[in-house]
Amino acid sequence: MLQAVIWLADMADFDEMNDVWDAWVPEGAAPTRACGEAKLADANLRVEIIVTAAVAE
């Protein structure tokens, strides 16, 4: 992973999202990351993540 952009429906979820993120991303392998608040496409969604990745050849 090269970059992740995280959109939260409510920034009050930021700490909880960080806990999940830290458990998911291997230590030392976290990409550049940005996080913001946005009205998401579906009211049932709490988070959307856009990931840019590449495969080494």
PDB file of N, CA, C, O and CB in Angstrom:
ATOM      1  N   MET A   1       0.846  -1.183   0.000  1.00  0.00           N
ATOM      2  CA  MET A   1       0.000   0.000   0.000  1.00  0.00           C
ATOM      3  C   MET A   1       0.885   1.238   0.000  1.00  0.00           C
ATOM      4  O   MET A   1       1.867   1.330   0.736  1.00  0.00           O
ATOM      5  CB  MET A   1      -0.959   0.003   1.220  1.00  0.00           C
ATOM      6  N   LEU A   2       0.507   2.175  -0.841  1.00  0.00           N
ATOM      7  CA  LEU A   2       1.257   3.421  -0.928  1.00  0.00           C
ATOM      8  C   LEU A   2       0.561   4.557  -0.197  1.00  0.00           C
ATOM      9  O   LEU A   2       1.214   5.416   0.396  1.00  0.00           O
ATOM     10  CB  LEU A   2       1.470   3.799  -2.374  1.00  0.00           C
ATOM     11  N   GLN A   3      -0.765   4.558  -0.243  1.00  0.00           N
ATOM     12  CA  GLN A   3      -1.537   5.663   0.334  1.00  0.00           C
ATOM     13  C   GLN A   3      -2.935   5.179   0.691  1.00  0.00           C
ATOM     14  O   GLN A   3      -3.486   4.297   0.032  1.00  0.00           O
ATOM     15  CB  GLN A   3      -1.611   6.863  -0.649  1.00  0.00           C
ATOM     16  N   ALA A   4      -3.502   5.766   1.740  1.00  0.00           N
ATOM     17  CA  ALA A   4      -4.892   5.506   2.111  1.00  0.00           C
ATOM     18  C   ALA A   4      -5.561   6.825   2.465  1.00  0.00           C
ATOM     19  O   ALA A   4      -5.004   7.650   3.189  1.00  0.00           O
ATOM     20  CB  ALA A   4      -4.980   4.503   3.300  1.00  0.00           C
ATOM     21  N   VAL A   5      -6.762   7.006   1.941  1.00  0.00           N
ATOM     22  CA  VAL A   5      -7.592   8.158   2.291  1.00  0.00           C
ATOM     23  C   VAL A   5      -8.831   7.590   2.966  1.00  0.00           C
ATOM     24  O   VAL A   5      -9.557   6.788   2.378  1.00  0.00           O
ATOM     25  CB  VAL A   5      -7.963   9.047   1.017  1.00  0.00           C
ATOM     26  N   ILE A   6      -9.067   8.005   4.193  1.00  0.00           N
ATOM     27  CA  ILE A   6     -10.159   7.464   4.989  1.00  0.00           C
ATOM     28  C   ILE A   6     -11.201   8.550   5.218  1.00  0.00           C
ATOM     29  O   ILE A   6     -10.889   9.650   5.675  1.00  0.00           O
ATOM     30  CB  ILE A   6      -9.641   6.908   6.338  1.00  0.00           C
ATOM     31  N   TRP A   7     -12.440   8.218   4.892  1.00  0.00           N
ATOM     32  CA  TRP A   7     -13.558   9.131   5.120  1.00  0.00           C
ATOM     33  C   TRP A   7     -14.449   8.546   6.211  1.00  0.00           C
ATOM     34  O   TRP A   7     -14.904   7.406   6.107  1.00  0.00           O
ATOM     35  CB  TRP A   7     -14.371   9.373   3.803  1.00  0.00           C
ATOM     36  N   LEU A   8     -14.694   9.330   7.255  1.00  0.00           N
ATOM     37  CA  LEU A   8     -15.573   8.927   8.345  1.00  0.00           C
ATOM     38  C   LEU A   8     -16.870   9.716   8.269  1.00  0.00           C
ATOM     39  O   LEU A   8     -16.863  10.901   7.934  1.00  0.00           O
ATOM     40  CB  LEU A   8     -14.888   9.134   9.714  1.00  0.00           C
ATOM     41  N   ALA A   9     -17.977   9.065   8.577  1.00  0.00           N
ATOM     42  CA  ALA A   9     -19.257   9.759   8.626  1.00  0.00           C
ATOM     43  C   ALA A   9     -19.279  10.727   9.810  1.00  0.00           C
ATOM     44  O   ALA A   9     -19.985  11.735   9.785  1.00  0.00           O
ATOM     45  CB  ALA A   9     -20.424   8.748   8.727  1.00  0.00           C
ATOM     46  N   ASP A  10     -18.495  10.408  10.847  1.00  0.00           N
ATOM     47  CA  ASP A  10     -18.460  11.242  12.052  1.00  0.00           C
ATOM     48  C   ASP A  10     -17.058  11.142  12.653  1.00  0.00           C
ATOM     49  O   ASP A  10     -16.604  10.049  12.991  1.00  0.00           O
ATOM     50  CB  ASP A  10     -19.561  10.798  13.095  1.00  0.00           C
ATOM     51  N   MET A  11     -16.377  12.272  12.785  1.00  0.00           N
ATOM     52  CA  MET A  11     -15.016  12.266  13.334  1.00  0.00           C
ATOM     53  C   MET A  11     -14.969  11.770  14.777  1.00  0.00           C
ATOM     54  O   MET A  11     -13.888  11.487  15.296  1.00  0.00           O
ATOM     55  CB  MET A  11     -14.423  13.659  13.260  1.00  0.00           C
ATOM     56  N   ALA A  12     -16.113  11.662  15.423  1.00  0.00           N
ATOM     57  CA  ALA A  12     -16.148  11.084  16.773  1.00  0.00           C
ATOM     58  C   ALA A  12     -15.689   9.625  16.746  1.00  0.00           C
ATOM     59  O   ALA A  12     -15.321   9.075  17.784  1.00  0.00           O
ATOM     60  CB  ALA A  12     -17.572  11.184  17.369  1.00  0.00           C
ATOM     61  N   ASP A  13     -15.707   8.996  15.569  1.00  0.00           N
ATOM     62  CA  ASP A  13     -15.269   7.606  15.422  1.00  0.00           C
ATOM     63  C   ASP A  13     -13.766   7.485  15.159  1.00  0.00           C
ATOM     64  O   ASP A  13     -13.267   6.378  14.960  1.00  0.00           O
ATOM     65  CB  ASP A  13     -16.035   6.942  14.294  1.00  0.00           C
ATOM     66  N   PHE A  14     -13.039   8.600  15.154  1.00  0.00           N
ATOM     67  CA  PHE A  14     -11.620   8.599  14.783  1.00  0.00           C
ATOM     68  C   PHE A  14     -10.775   7.670  15.655  1.00  0.00           C
ATOM     69  O   PHE A  14      -9.987   6.890  15.120  1.00  0.00           O
ATOM     70  CB  PHE A  14     -11.069  10.003  14.867  1.00  0.00           C
ATOM     71  N   ASP A  15     -10.912   7.728  16.956  1.00  0.00           N
ATOM     72  CA  ASP A  15     -10.096   6.884  17.844  1.00  0.00           C
ATOM     73  C   ASP A  15     -10.384   5.403  17.621  1.00  0.00           C
ATOM     74  O   ASP A  15      -9.463   4.588  17.590  1.00  0.00           O
ATOM     75  CB  ASP A  15     -10.354   7.249  19.315  1.00  0.00           C
ATOM     76  N   GLU A  16     -11.658   5.056  17.466  1.00  0.00           N
ATOM     77  CA  GLU A  16     -12.029   3.662  17.223  1.00  0.00           C
ATOM     78  C   GLU A  16     -11.491   3.190  15.866  1.00  0.00           C
ATOM     79  O   GLU A  16     -11.005   2.066  15.740  1.00  0.00           O
ATOM     80  CB  GLU A  16     -13.566   3.494  17.279  1.00  0.00           C
ATOM     81  N   MET A  17     -11.584   4.060  14.856  1.00  0.00           N
ATOM     82  CA  MET A  17     -11.049   3.729  13.544  1.00  0.00           C
ATOM     83  C   MET A  17      -9.542   3.495  13.634  1.00  0.00           C
ATOM     84  O   MET A  17      -9.030   2.560  13.019  1.00  0.00           O
ATOM     85  CB  MET A  17     -11.364   4.848  12.532  1.00  0.00           C
ATOM     86  N   ASN A  18      -8.833   4.318  14.380  1.00  0.00           N
ATOM     87  CA  ASN A  18      -7.387   4.144  14.546  1.00  0.00           C
ATOM     88  C   ASN A  18      -7.051   2.807  15.179  1.00  0.00           C
ATOM     89  O   ASN A  18      -6.081   2.162  14.782  1.00  0.00           O
ATOM     90  CB  ASN A  18      -6.811   5.270  15.391  1.00  0.00           C
ATOM     91  N   ASP A  19      -7.839   2.381  16.158  1.00  0.00           N
ATOM     92  CA  ASP A  19      -7.606   1.073  16.790  1.00  0.00           C
ATOM     93  C   ASP A  19      -7.730  -0.051  15.766  1.00  0.00           C
ATOM     94  O   ASP A  19      -6.900  -0.959  15.728  1.00  0.00           O
ATOM     95  CB  ASP A  19      -8.600   0.844  17.950  1.00  0.00           C
ATOM     96  N   VAL A  20      -8.771   0.015  14.938  1.00  0.00           N
ATOM     97  CA  VAL A  20      -8.973  -1.010  13.911  1.00  0.00           C
ATOM     98  C   VAL A  20      -7.859  -0.938  12.875  1.00  0.00           C
ATOM     99  O   VAL A  20      -7.327  -1.969  12.462  1.00  0.00           O
ATOM    100  CB  VAL A  20     -10.353  -0.843  13.229  1.00  0.00           C
ATOM    101  N   TRP A  21      -7.507   0.261  12.459  1.00  0.00           N
ATOM    102  CA  TRP A  21      -6.427   0.464  11.475  1.00  0.00           C
ATOM    103  C   TRP A  21      -5.121  -0.137  11.986  1.00  0.00           C
ATOM    104  O   TRP A  21      -4.453  -0.882  11.270  1.00  0.00           O
ATOM    105  CB  TRP A  21      -6.236   1.974  11.174  1.00  0.00           C
ATOM    106  N   ASP A  22      -4.761   0.191  13.226  1.00  0.00           N
ATOM    107  CA  ASP A  22      -3.502  -0.300  13.800  1.00  0.00           C
ATOM    108  C   ASP A  22      -3.477  -1.822  13.890  1.00  0.00           C
ATOM    109  O   ASP A  22      -2.418  -2.429  13.729  1.00  0.00           O
ATOM    110  CB  ASP A  22      -3.284   0.303  15.189  1.00  0.00           C
ATOM    111  N   ALA A  23      -4.621  -2.447  14.145  1.00  0.00           N
ATOM    112  CA  ALA A  23      -4.692  -3.907  14.216  1.00  0.00           C
ATOM    113  C   ALA A  23      -4.609  -4.533  12.819  1.00  0.00           C
ATOM    114  O   ALA A  23      -4.172  -5.676  12.684  1.00  0.00           O
ATOM    115  CB  ALA A  23      -5.990  -4.343  14.915  1.00  0.00           C
ATOM    116  N   TRP A  24      -5.026  -3.796  11.777  1.00  0.00           N
ATOM    117  CA  TRP A  24      -5.084  -4.317  10.415  1.00  0.00           C
ATOM    118  C   TRP A  24      -3.763  -4.153   9.665  1.00  0.00           C
ATOM    119  O   TRP A  24      -3.349  -5.059   8.941  1.00  0.00           O
ATOM    120  CB  TRP A  24      -6.190  -3.627   9.652  1.00  0.00           C
ATOM    121  N   VAL A  25      -3.102  -3.017   9.829  1.00  0.00           N
ATOM    122  CA  VAL A  25      -1.882  -2.721   9.082  1.00  0.00           C
ATOM    123  C   VAL A  25      -0.672  -3.258   9.849  1.00  0.00           C
ATOM    124  O   VAL A  25      -0.509  -2.965  11.034  1.00  0.00           O
ATOM    125  CB  VAL A  25      -1.742  -1.191   8.834  1.00  0.00           C
ATOM    126  N   PRO A  26       0.175  -4.041   9.182  1.00  0.00           N
ATOM    127  CA  PRO A  26       1.363  -4.551   9.870  1.00  0.00           C
ATOM    128  C   PRO A  26       2.256  -3.405  10.367  1.00  0.00           C
ATOM    129  O   PRO A  26       2.423  -2.394   9.685  1.00  0.00           O
ATOM    130  CB  PRO A  26       2.163  -5.475   8.932  1.00  0.00           C
ATOM    131  N   GLU A  27       2.816  -3.578  11.552  1.00  0.00           N
ATOM    132  CA  GLU A  27       3.682  -2.554  12.121  1.00  0.00           C
ATOM    133  C   GLU A  27       4.844  -2.257  11.174  1.00  0.00           C
ATOM    134  O   GLU A  27       5.492  -3.170  10.663  1.00  0.00           O
ATOM    135  CB  GLU A  27       4.210  -2.996  13.501  1.00  0.00           C
ATOM    136  N   GLY A  28       5.094  -0.980  10.951  1.00  0.00           N
ATOM    137  CA  GLY A  28       6.162  -0.558  10.066  1.00  0.00           C
ATOM    138  C   GLY A  28       5.790  -0.547   8.589  1.00  0.00           C
ATOM    139  O   GLY A  28       6.618  -0.202   7.746  1.00  0.00           O
ATOM    140  N   ALA A  29       4.551  -0.921   8.264  1.00  0.00           N
ATOM    141  CA  ALA A  29       4.131  -0.991   6.865  1.00  0.00           C
ATOM    142  C   ALA A  29       2.975  -0.036   6.550  1.00  0.00           C
ATOM    143  O   ALA A  29       2.356  -0.135   5.491  1.00  0.00           O
ATOM    144  CB  ALA A  29       3.728  -2.411   6.521  1.00  0.00           C
ATOM    145  N   ALA A  30       2.692   0.874   7.462  1.00  0.00           N
ATOM    146  CA  ALA A  30       1.569   1.795   7.245  1.00  0.00           C
ATOM    147  C   ALA A  30       1.889   2.769   6.108  1.00  0.00           C
ATOM    148  O   ALA A  30       2.984   3.329   6.053  1.00  0.00           O
ATOM    149  CB  ALA A  30       1.245   2.575   8.545  1.00  0.00           C
ATOM    150  N   PRO A  31       0.932   2.967   5.208  1.00  0.00           N
ATOM    151  CA  PRO A  31       1.144   3.920   4.116  1.00  0.00           C
ATOM    152  C   PRO A  31       0.901   5.345   4.590  1.00  0.00           C
ATOM    153  O   PRO A  31       0.449   5.570   5.713  1.00  0.00           O
ATOM    154  CB  PRO A  31       0.226   3.594   2.928  1.00  0.00           C
ATOM    155  N   THR A  32       1.205   6.298   3.727  1.00  0.00           N
ATOM    156  CA  THR A  32       0.793   7.677   3.977  1.00  0.00           C
ATOM    157  C   THR A  32      -0.719   7.659   4.102  1.00  0.00           C
ATOM    158  O   THR A  32      -1.396   6.973   3.336  1.00  0.00           O
ATOM    159  CB  THR A  32       1.274   8.661   2.833  1.00  0.00           C
ATOM    160  N   ARG A  33      -1.255   8.405   5.057  1.00  0.00           N
ATOM    161  CA  ARG A  33      -2.692   8.327   5.325  1.00  0.00           C
ATOM    162  C   ARG A  33      -3.264   9.698   5.613  1.00  0.00           C
ATOM    163  O   ARG A  33      -2.620  10.541   6.237  1.00  0.00           O
ATOM    164  CB  ARG A  33      -2.972   7.390   6.496  1.00  0.00           C
ATOM    165  N   ALA A  34      -4.501   9.910   5.142  1.00  0.00           N
ATOM    166  CA  ALA A  34      -5.261  11.110   5.476  1.00  0.00           C
ATOM    167  C   ALA A  34      -6.648  10.670   5.914  1.00  0.00           C
ATOM    168  O   ALA A  34      -7.166   9.658   5.441  1.00  0.00           O
ATOM    169  CB  ALA A  34      -5.334  12.107   4.263  1.00  0.00           C
ATOM    170  N   CYS A  35      -7.239  11.426   6.808  1.00  0.00           N
ATOM    171  CA  CYS A  35      -8.572  11.085   7.309  1.00  0.00           C
ATOM    172  C   CYS A  35      -9.409  12.353   7.395  1.00  0.00           C
ATOM    173  O   CYS A  35      -8.945  13.388   7.873  1.00  0.00           O
ATOM    174  CB  CYS A  35      -8.489  10.383   8.699  1.00  0.00           C
ATOM    175  N   GLY A  36     -10.645  12.257   6.926  1.00  0.00           N
ATOM    176  CA  GLY A  36     -11.544  13.400   6.983  1.00  0.00           C
ATOM    177  C   GLY A  36     -12.971  12.954   7.221  1.00  0.00           C
ATOM    178  O   GLY A  36     -13.277  11.762   7.206  1.00  0.00           O
ATOM    179  N   GLU A  37     -13.827  13.916   7.438  1.00  0.00           N
ATOM    180  CA  GLU A  37     -15.245  13.643   7.668  1.00  0.00           C
ATOM    181  C   GLU A  37     -16.016  13.978   6.401  1.00  0.00           C
ATOM    182  O   GLU A  37     -15.749  14.989   5.751  1.00  0.00           O
ATOM    183  CB  GLU A  37     -15.790  14.459   8.883  1.00  0.00           C
ATOM    184  N   ALA A  38     -16.978  13.120   6.051  1.00  0.00           N
ATOM    185  CA  ALA A  38     -17.771  13.352   4.844  1.00  0.00           C
ATOM    186  C   ALA A  38     -19.138  12.697   4.984  1.00  0.00           C
ATOM    187  O   ALA A  38     -19.309  11.727   5.722  1.00  0.00           O
ATOM    188  CB  ALA A  38     -17.040  12.810   3.596  1.00  0.00           C
ATOM    189  N   LYS A  39     -20.099  13.243   4.268  1.00  0.00           N
ATOM    190  CA  LYS A  39     -21.397  12.585   4.156  1.00  0.00           C
ATOM    191  C   LYS A  39     -21.201  11.446   3.166  1.00  0.00           C
ATOM    192  O   LYS A  39     -20.906  11.682   1.994  1.00  0.00           O
ATOM    193  CB  LYS A  39     -22.546  13.590   3.692  1.00  0.00           C
ATOM    194  N   LEU A  40     -21.365  10.208   3.633  1.00  0.00           N
ATOM    195  CA  LEU A  40     -21.111   9.050   2.787  1.00  0.00           C
ATOM    196  C   LEU A  40     -22.346   8.711   1.958  1.00  0.00           C
ATOM    197  O   LEU A  40     -23.451   9.154   2.273  1.00  0.00           O
ATOM    198  CB  LEU A  40     -20.692   7.846   3.639  1.00  0.00           C
ATOM    199  N   ALA A  41     -22.161   7.925   0.901  1.00  0.00           N
ATOM    200  CA  ALA A  41     -23.212   7.625  -0.062  1.00  0.00           C
ATOM    201  C   ALA A  41     -24.388   6.872   0.549  1.00  0.00           C
ATOM    202  O   ALA A  41     -25.521   7.012   0.087  1.00  0.00           O
ATOM    203  CB  ALA A  41     -22.644   6.827  -1.195  1.00  0.00           C
ATOM    204  N   ASP A  42     -24.131   6.085   1.572  1.00  0.00           N
ATOM    205  CA  ASP A  42     -25.169   5.283   2.220  1.00  0.00           C
ATOM    206  C   ASP A  42     -25.168   5.636   3.706  1.00  0.00           C
ATOM    207  O   ASP A  42     -24.125   5.570   4.357  1.00  0.00           O
ATOM    208  CB  ASP A  42     -24.932   3.738   1.997  1.00  0.00           C
ATOM    209  N   ALA A  43     -26.305   6.004   4.234  1.00  0.00           N
ATOM    210  CA  ALA A  43     -26.402   6.421   5.646  1.00  0.00           C
ATOM    211  C   ALA A  43     -26.004   5.307   6.611  1.00  0.00           C
ATOM    212  O   ALA A  43     -25.715   5.581   7.776  1.00  0.00           O
ATOM    213  CB  ALA A  43     -27.825   6.879   5.960  1.00  0.00           C
ATOM    214  N   ASN A  44     -25.985   4.056   6.150  1.00  0.00           N
ATOM    215  CA  ASN A  44     -25.590   2.936   7.009  1.00  0.00           C
ATOM    216  C   ASN A  44     -24.077   2.789   7.110  1.00  0.00           C
ATOM    217  O   ASN A  44     -23.582   2.071   7.979  1.00  0.00           O
ATOM    218  CB  ASN A  44     -26.192   1.644   6.489  1.00  0.00           C
ATOM    219  N   LEU A  45     -23.335   3.461   6.229  1.00  0.00           N
ATOM    220  CA  LEU A  45     -21.880   3.374   6.250  1.00  0.00           C
ATOM    221  C   LEU A  45     -21.293   4.324   7.281  1.00  0.00           C
ATOM    222  O   LEU A  45     -21.791   5.434   7.471  1.00  0.00           O
ATOM    223  CB  LEU A  45     -21.306   3.678   4.869  1.00  0.00           C
ATOM    224  N   ARG A  46     -20.227   3.880   7.947  1.00  0.00           N
ATOM    225  CA  ARG A  46     -19.528   4.714   8.922  1.00  0.00           C
ATOM    226  C   ARG A  46     -18.155   5.128   8.404  1.00  0.00           C
ATOM    227  O   ARG A  46     -17.596   6.132   8.847  1.00  0.00           O
ATOM    228  CB  ARG A  46     -19.386   3.973  10.255  1.00  0.00           C
ATOM    229  N   VAL A  47     -17.607   4.344   7.456  1.00  0.00           N
ATOM    230  CA  VAL A  47     -16.260   4.619   6.952  1.00  0.00           C
ATOM    231  C   VAL A  47     -16.140   4.162   5.497  1.00  0.00           C
ATOM    232  O   VAL A  47     -16.717   3.150   5.100  1.00  0.00           O
ATOM    233  CB  VAL A  47     -15.192   3.916   7.830  1.00  0.00           C
ATOM    234  N   GLU A  48     -15.389   4.920   4.723  1.00  0.00           N
ATOM    235  CA  GLU A  48     -14.984   4.520   3.378  1.00  0.00           C
ATOM    236  C   GLU A  48     -13.481   4.744   3.288  1.00  0.00           C
ATOM    237  O   GLU A  48     -12.957   5.733   3.799  1.00  0.00           O
ATOM    238  CB  GLU A  48     -15.764   5.328   2.260  1.00  0.00           C
ATOM    239  N   ILE A  49     -12.798   3.818   2.635  1.00  0.00           N
ATOM    240  CA  ILE A  49     -11.347   3.905   2.509  1.00  0.00           C
ATOM    241  C   ILE A  49     -10.958   3.760   1.041  1.00  0.00           C
ATOM    242  O   ILE A  49     -11.396   2.832   0.359  1.00  0.00           O
ATOM    243  CB  ILE A  49     -10.648   2.821   3.373  1.00  0.00           C
ATOM    244  N   ILE A  50     -10.136   4.683   0.567  1.00  0.00           N
ATOM    245  CA  ILE A  50      -9.573   4.630  -0.768  1.00  0.00           C
ATOM    246  C   ILE A  50      -8.108   4.251  -0.603  1.00  0.00           C
ATOM    247  O   ILE A  50      -7.361   4.957   0.074  1.00  0.00           O
ATOM    248  CB  ILE A  50      -9.744   5.998  -1.536  1.00  0.00           C
ATOM    249  N   VAL A  51      -7.690   3.155  -1.208  1.00  0.00           N
ATOM    250  CA  VAL A  51      -6.318   2.686  -1.078  1.00  0.00           C
ATOM    251  C   VAL A  51      -5.639   2.703  -2.447  1.00  0.00           C
ATOM    252  O   VAL A  51      -6.208   2.249  -3.439  1.00  0.00           O
ATOM    253  CB  VAL A  51      -6.279   1.265  -0.464  1.00  0.00           C
ATOM    254  N   THR A  52      -4.426   3.228  -2.485  1.00  0.00           N
ATOM    255  CA  THR A  52      -3.579   3.160  -3.672  1.00  0.00           C
ATOM    256  C   THR A  52      -2.464   2.176  -3.356  1.00  0.00           C
ATOM    257  O   THR A  52      -1.772   2.307  -2.347  1.00  0.00           O
ATOM    258  CB  THR A  52      -3.008   4.581  -4.076  1.00  0.00           C
ATOM    259  N   ALA A  53      -2.298   1.193  -4.226  1.00  0.00           N
ATOM    260  CA  ALA A  53      -1.288   0.159  -3.986  1.00  0.00           C
ATOM    261  C   ALA A  53      -0.582  -0.165  -5.296  1.00  0.00           C
ATOM    262  O   ALA A  53      -1.069   0.151  -6.381  1.00  0.00           O
ATOM    263  CB  ALA A  53      -1.931  -1.123  -3.377  1.00  0.00           C
ATOM    264  N   ALA A  54       0.558  -0.792  -5.170  1.00  0.00           N
ATOM    265  CA  ALA A  54       1.322  -1.217  -6.335  1.00  0.00           C
ATOM    266  C   ALA A  54       1.955  -2.577  -6.023  1.00  0.00           C
ATOM    267  O   ALA A  54       2.167  -2.938  -4.865  1.00  0.00           O
ATOM    268  CB  ALA A  54       2.414  -0.154  -6.716  1.00  0.00           C
ATOM    269  N   VAL A  55       2.245  -3.310  -7.085  1.00  0.00           N
ATOM    270  CA  VAL A  55       2.906  -4.604  -6.954  1.00  0.00           C
ATOM    271  C   VAL A  55       4.313  -4.467  -7.515  1.00  0.00           C
ATOM    272  O   VAL A  55       4.503  -4.002  -8.638  1.00  0.00           O
ATOM    273  CB  VAL A  55       2.109  -5.737  -7.689  1.00  0.00           C
ATOM    274  N   ALA A  56       5.283  -4.871  -6.729  1.00  0.00           N
ATOM    275  CA  ALA A  56       6.673  -4.848  -7.204  1.00  0.00           C
ATOM    276  C   ALA A  56       6.873  -5.973  -8.206  1.00  0.00           C
ATOM    277  O   ALA A  56       6.397  -7.090  -8.003  1.00  0.00           O
ATOM    278  CB  ALA A  56       7.680  -4.981  -6.018  1.00  0.00           C
ATOM    279  N   GLU A  57       7.573  -5.674  -9.274  1.00  0.00           N
ATOM    280  CA  GLU A  57       7.836  -6.710 -10.285  1.00  0.00           C
ATOM    281  C   GLU A  57       9.270  -7.133 -10.256  1.00  0.00           C
ATOM    282  O   GLU A  57       9.675  -7.996 -11.035  1.00  0.00           O
ATOM    283  CB  GLU A  57       7.477  -6.220 -11.677  1.00  0.00           C
TER     284      GLU A  57
END
